[in-house]
């Protein structure tokens, strides 16, 4: 595997991890807002 293929693979892996992380953060935020609305 040459350096260019490795760079592409790293980019794809980073993108997948970043998307999963953003979805997790949005889920936590939504849960927090819903919980706050329920308490008030």
Residue, then its C-alpha position, 0 to 999 in steps of 0.5 A: x500500500x503506498x502513501x496515497x492509499x493510506x492517506x485516503x483510508x485515513x481520511x475515510x476513517x476520520x470522516x466516519x468517526x467524525x460523523x459518529x461523534x457529531x451524531x452522538x453530540x446532537x443526541x446528547x443535546x437533544x436529550x438534554x433539551x427534552x429533559x429540560x422541557x419535561x422538568x419545567 
